[in-house]
């Protein structure tokens, strides 16, 4: 479950928390039993016992959690940590069960609490190294959770722990995990800054120029220099970090005033991302991949799904979008916060919707006059939000640039991803 970047969280932070917080002990026991339940699909007696044990432990954890009031003004660090650990573990249990709807509820509540507590500020407050290590892990996880919902709704509150002080000497990375932690926070905040700029432009307010991204250009160059000097890196981790680096390079320079048409200048970079994704796919599907510790039932560690999702959503090049969708459909089953099969269905629905405006009885003249892609700026999908409703189906709300300008709610379509959402456990 640790994937490529979360080994210390699952092997150090979670076991330590189980010895400290009863709620986390029960949640961890529930998760372990559910994991074994999925692994023992062919042994019905064991599977039934494991499922009942998992459910009992889950309920005990919930009862412990209910004793904590998250709205208290002076909630202790340890109570905050308990609630965030519980959010991660409950999300994990729901993902293993295939219940994307409940998983989304848990992770959304976790993100809300993370921002309400301003939990990242504990990095500079806690005296014990073990506590600081746990904060690093939780900050990294919730950064990723924010990233995975970054294009679905208006931007999350802005926060960061990265220093922009040019006088501060850069410290070389000692591991891919360190490089990953800083990279994900850069990307998360860049997306927030960019989306805020776009929203302001759509409302006719140009008082938020793209100069806000200048500091990130310097920070990214410093990150890239240290990343290139990192030796002995696992090839899989390197591919993942390279894909996200290309995504950062796009967002650093894309013209927010052009809204959803600004991405057209970066088709070549999108192709490079897809090339790296294909290389990673070959690595994941190699004959010896089953023996690779990174191949699991699910992991929160990022793989190709998010960059490929970006290619499919942001790029207007039809063939490139279709290649991204096909790659996601073929990817080995690996349920994380963004399920590959669900992602492919979302991309397909968005692409079909954007391309549909030239196929109507009264086609959009702007789309017809747009070279090559036949998709005009106002009909690009700006926000997307998917609500699973069970059995491998869901409803996708797509809000276009034009919808935002005119205060409309967007279009809702039914999507399906081809398998039951919940395993027999």
C-alpha positions in Angstrom: 0.0 0.0 0.0 2.9 2.4 0.4 3.5 2.7 -3.4 6.6 4.6 -4.3 6.5 7.5 -1.8 4.6 6.6 1.4 6.7 3.9 3.0 7.3 5.8 6.2 3.7 6.7 6.6 2.5 3.1 6.5 5.4 1.5 8.3 6.2 4.1 10.9 3.5 6.7 11.3 0.4 4.5 11.3 1.9 1.8 13.6 2.9 4.6 16.0 -0.6 6.1 15.9 -2.2 2.7 16.6 -0.2 2.6 19.9 -1.4 6.1 20.8 -5.0 6.5 19.7 -7.6 3.7 20.2 -9.7 5.1 17.2 -6.7 4.6 14.9 -5.9 1.1 16.3 -9.5 0.0 15.4 -9.4 1.7 12.0 -6.0 0.1 11.2 -7.4 -3.3 12.2 -10.4 -2.8 10.0 -8.2 -1.8 7.1 -5.9 -4.8 7.5 -8.9 -7.2 7.7 -10.5 -5.6 4.6 -7.2 -5.9 2.7 -7.0 -9.6 3.5 -10.7 -10.0 2.7 -10.1 -8.8 -0.9 -7.1 -11.0 -1.2 -9.1 -14.1 -0.1 -11.9 -13.9 -2.6 -11.6 -17.6 -3.3 -11.9 -18.7 0.4 -15.5 -17.9 1.4 -15.3 -18.8 5.1 -12.1 -16.7 5.7 -13.5 -13.9 3.6 -16.8 -13.8 5.6 -15.0 -13.8 9.0 -12.6 -11.1 7.8 -15.4 -8.9 6.6 -17.4 -9.1 9.8 -14.2 -8.4 11.9 -13.4 -5.4 9.6 -16.9 -4.0 10.0 -16.9 -4.4 13.8 -13.5 -2.6 14.1 -14.7 0.2 11.8 -17.7 0.8 14.0 -15.6 0.9 17.1 -13.3 3.4 15.5 -16.2 5.6 14.5 -17.5 5.5 18.1 -14.1 6.7 19.4 -14.0 9.5 16.7 -17.4 10.8 17.6 -16.1 11.8 21.1 -13.9 14.4 19.4 -15.5 17.8 18.5 -13.5 19.2 15.6 -15.1 22.6 16.0 -13.5 23.3 19.4 -11.4 26.5 19.2 -8.4 24.9 21.1 -8.5 21.4 19.7 -5.2 19.7 20.6 -2.6 18.7 18.0 -3.2 15.0 19.0 -6.9 15.3 18.4 -6.3 16.9 15.1 -3.8 14.2 14.1 -6.4 11.5 15.2 -9.1 13.0 12.9 -6.8 13.2 9.9 -5.4 9.7 10.4 -9.0 8.4 10.6 -9.9 10.2 7.4 -7.0 8.5 5.6 -7.8 5.1 7.0 -11.6 5.3 6.4 -10.9 6.5 2.9 -8.6 3.5 2.4 -11.3 1.0 3.6 -13.9 2.5 1.3 -11.6 2.3 -1.7 -10.8 -1.3 -1.0 -14.6 -2.0 -0.9 -15.0 -0.1 -4.2 -17.2 2.5 -2.6 -16.0 5.6 -4.3 -18.9 7.7 -3.0 -18.1 7.1 0.7 -14.4 7.4 0.0 -15.1 10.9 -1.5 -17.1 11.9 1.6 -14.3 10.9 3.9 -11.5 12.6 1.9 -13.6 15.8 1.3 -14.2 16.0 5.1 -10.5 15.3 5.7 -9.4 18.2 3.4 -11.9 20.5 5.1 -10.5 19.7 8.5 -6.9 19.9 7.2 -7.5 23.5 6.1 -9.6 24.4 9.1 -6.8 23.3 11.5 -4.1 24.9 9.3 -2.4 21.6 10.0 0.7 22.4 8.0 1.7 25.0 10.5 2.6 22.2 13.0 5.7 21.6 10.9 7.4 24.6 12.7 5.7 24.1 16.1 6.3 20.5 17.2 9.5 19.8 19.3 9.5 16.0 18.8 11.1 14.6 15.6 8.6 11.7 15.4 5.7 14.2 15.5 7.3 16.3 12.8 7.7 13.2 10.6 4.1 12.4 11.0 3.1 16.0 10.0 5.3 15.7 6.9 3.5 12.5 5.9 0.0 13.9 6.6 0.7 17.2 4.8 2.0 15.2 1.8 -1.1 13.0 1.7 -3.6 15.9 2.0 -1.6 17.8 -0.6 -2.2 14.9 -2.9 -5.9 14.7 -2.0 -6.3 18.4 -2.9 -4.5 17.8 -6.2 -6.8 15.0 -7.1 -9.8 17.2 -6.7 -8.1 20.3 -8.1 -10.0 20.5 -11.4 -13.4 19.5 -10.0 -14.6 22.5 -8.0 -13.4 26.1 -7.5 -9.9 26.4 -5.9 -9.2 25.2 -2.3 -7.8 27.7 0.2 -4.2 28.7 -0.5 -1.4 27.5 1.8 2.2 26.4 1.5 5.3 25.5 3.6 7.8 26.1 0.8 10.1 29.1 1.3 10.6 31.5 -1.6 13.6 33.2 0.1 16.4 33.3 -2.5 18.9 33.9 0.2 18.2 30.4 1.7 20.7 27.9 0.4 19.1 25.0 -1.3 19.5 21.6 0.4 20.0 18.6 -1.9 17.3 15.9 -1.9 18.4 12.7 -0.2 15.5 10.6 -1.6 12.8 10.6 -4.2 10.2 11.0 -1.4 11.7 14.4 -0.4 11.7 15.5 -4.1 8.1 14.3 -4.4 6.9 16.1 -1.2 8.1 19.5 -2.5 7.1 18.9 -6.1 3.5 18.0 -5.2 3.1 21.1 -3.0 4.5 23.3 -5.8 2.0 21.8 -8.3 -0.9 22.0 -5.9 -0.4 25.7 -5.2 0.4 26.5 -8.8 -3.0 25.0 -9.9 -4.7 27.1 -7.2 -3.0 30.3 -8.4 -3.7 29.6 -12.1 -7.4 28.7 -11.5 -7.9 31.9 -9.4 -6.4 33.9 -12.3 -8.8 32.2 -14.8 -11.8 32.8 -12.6 -10.8 36.5 -12.3 -10.4 36.9 -16.0 -13.8 35.2 -16.7 -15.4 37.8 -14.4 -13.6 40.6 -16.2 -11.2 41.3 -13.3 -7.6 41.5 -14.5 -6.1 42.7 -11.2 -4.6 39.3 -10.6 -1.8 39.1 -13.3 0.2 36.0 -14.0 3.2 37.6 -12.2 2.0 35.7 -9.1 3.6 32.6 -10.8 7.0 34.2 -11.1 8.1 33.1 -7.7 7.1 29.6 -8.5 9.3 29.6 -11.6 12.3 30.3 -9.5 11.3 27.7 -6.9 10.7 25.1 -9.7 14.2 25.8 -11.2 15.7 25.2 -7.8 13.7 22.0 -7.4 14.6 20.7 -10.9 18.3 21.4 -10.2 18.2 19.3 -7.0 16.1 16.6 -8.6 18.6 16.2 -11.5 21.4 15.7 -8.9 19.6 13.0 -7.1 21.4 9.7 -7.6 20.3 6.1 -7.3 16.6 6.8 -7.8 14.2 4.0 -8.6 13.3 4.2 -12.3 9.6 4.0 -11.7 9.7 6.9 -9.2 11.8 8.9 -11.6 9.3 8.5 -14.4 6.5 9.7 -12.1 8.4 12.7 -11.0 9.3 13.6 -14.6 5.6 13.4 -15.6 4.6 15.8 -12.9 7.6 18.1 -13.7 6.3 18.5 -17.2 2.9 19.3 -15.8 4.4 22.0 -13.6 6.3 23.5 -16.6 3.0 23.9 -18.5 1.2 25.6 -15.6 4.1 27.9 -14.9 3.7 29.6 -18.3 0.2 28.9 -19.7 -1.8 32.1 -20.4 -4.6 32.4 -17.9 -6.3 35.2 -19.9 -6.8 32.7 -22.8 -8.7 30.4 -20.4 -9.1 26.9 -21.8 -7.5 27.8 -25.2 -4.2 28.5 -23.5 -3.3 24.8 -23.4 -3.0 24.6 -27.2 0.6 25.9 -27.1 1.7 22.9 -25.0 0.5 20.0 -27.2 4.1 18.9 -27.6 4.6 18.7 -23.8 1.4 16.8 -23.5 2.9 14.3 -26.0 6.0 14.0 -23.8 3.9 13.3 -20.8 2.0 10.5 -22.7 5.4 9.0 -23.8 6.5 8.8 -20.2 3.1 7.3 -19.3 3.6 4.6 -21.9 7.0 3.8 -20.6 5.6 3.5 -17.1 2.7 1.3 -18.4 5.3 -1.0 -19.9 7.1 -1.2 -16.6 3.8 -1.9 -14.7 2.8 -4.6 -17.1 6.2 -6.4 -17.5 6.1 -10.1 -16.8 7.8 -9.6 -13.4 5.5 -6.8 -12.4 3.6 -9.1 -10.0 6.7 -9.4 -7.9 7.1 -5.6 -7.7 6.2 -4.3 -4.3 4.7 -1.2 -5.8 1.9 -3.2 -7.5 -0.9 -3.3 -4.9 -4.6 -3.4 -4.6 -4.4 0.3 -4.2 -2.0 3.0 -3.2 -2.3 6.8 -2.5 1.1 7.3 -4.2 0.7 9.1 -7.5 1.1 7.2 -10.7 0.1 8.1 -14.3 -3.6 8.7 -13.7 -3.4 12.4 -12.8 -1.1 13.5 -15.6 -3.0 11.4 -18.2 -6.2 12.9 -16.9 -4.7 16.3 -17.4 -3.8 15.4 -21.0 -7.3 14.2 -21.7 -9.1 17.2 -20.1 -6.8 20.1 -21.1 -5.5 19.2 -24.5 -7.8 19.8 -27.6 -5.9 17.4 -29.9 -8.4 14.7 -30.5 -6.0 11.8 -31.4 -3.9 12.6 -28.3 -6.9 12.7 -26.0 -8.0 9.3 -27.4 -4.6 7.8 -26.8 -4.7 9.0 -23.2 -8.1 7.5 -22.7 -7.1 4.1 -24.2 -4.0 4.0 -22.0 -6.1 4.5 -18.9 -8.6 1.8 -19.9 -5.7 -0.7 -20.3 -3.9 0.2 -17.1 -3.6 -2.6 -14.5 -6.4 -2.4 -11.9 -5.1 -0.1 -9.1 -7.8 1.7 -7.1 -6.6 4.9 -5.6 -8.4 8.2 -5.1 -8.7 8.4 -8.9 -9.7 5.1 -10.3 -8.3 4.6 -13.8 -11.4 3.2 -15.4 -13.5 6.0 -13.9 -11.0 8.6 -15.1 -11.2 7.1 -18.7 -15.0 7.4 -18.6 -14.8 11.0 -17.4 -12.4 11.9 -20.1 -14.5 10.3 -22.8 -17.7 12.1 -21.6 -15.9 15.5 -21.6 -14.3 14.9 -25.0 -17.7 13.8 -26.6 -19.5 16.8 -25.0 -16.9 19.3 -26.2 -16.9 17.8 -29.7 -20.7 17.7 -29.9 -21.3 21.4 -30.5 -20.5 21.1 -34.2 -22.8 18.1 -34.7 -26.0 19.8 -33.6 -28.8 20.9 -36.0 -27.7 24.4 -35.3 -24.0 24.0 -34.8 -21.9 26.5 -32.9 -20.3 28.8 -35.5 -17.3 29.5 -33.2 -16.6 25.8 -33.0 -16.9 25.4 -36.7 -14.5 28.3 -37.3 -11.9 26.9 -34.8 -9.0 25.3 -36.8 -8.2 21.6 -36.4 -10.0 20.9 -33.1 -13.4 22.4 -33.9 -13.8 23.2 -30.2 -14.2 26.9 -29.3 -13.0 28.5 -26.0 -16.5 29.0 -24.5 -17.4 25.3 -24.9 -14.3 24.0 -23.2 -15.1 22.2 -19.9 -13.6 24.2 -17.0 -15.0 22.3 -14.0 -16.0 18.7 -13.6 -17.5 16.9 -10.7 -18.4 13.3 -10.5 -20.8 11.7 -8.1 -20.7 7.8 -8.0 -24.1 6.2 -7.4 -23.1 2.5 -7.1 -22.6 -0.5 -9.3 -19.9 1.1 -11.5 -22.0 4.1 -12.5 -22.2 7.8 -11.7 -23.3 11.3 -12.7 -20.8 13.8 -14.2 -21.4 17.5 -14.0 -19.5 19.4 -16.7 -19.3 23.2 -16.4 -18.0 25.1 -19.4 -16.3 28.4 -19.7 -19.5 29.9 -21.1 -21.5 28.4 -18.2 -19.2 30.1 -15.7 -19.6 33.5 -17.5 -23.3 33.3 -17.4 -23.8 31.7 -14.0 -25.2 28.4 -15.3 -24.9 25.1 -13.5 -23.5 23.1 -16.5 -24.6 19.8 -18.0 -25.0 16.5 -16.1 -24.5 13.2 -17.9 -24.6 9.5 -16.8 -21.3 7.6 -17.1 -20.4 4.0 -16.5 -17.0 2.3 -16.1 -17.8 -1.3 -16.8 -17.5 -3.2 -13.6 -19.4 -3.5 -10.2 -18.3 -0.7 -7.9 -18.2 -2.9 -4.9 -16.3 -6.2 -4.6 -18.2 -9.1 -3.1 -16.7 -8.3 0.3 
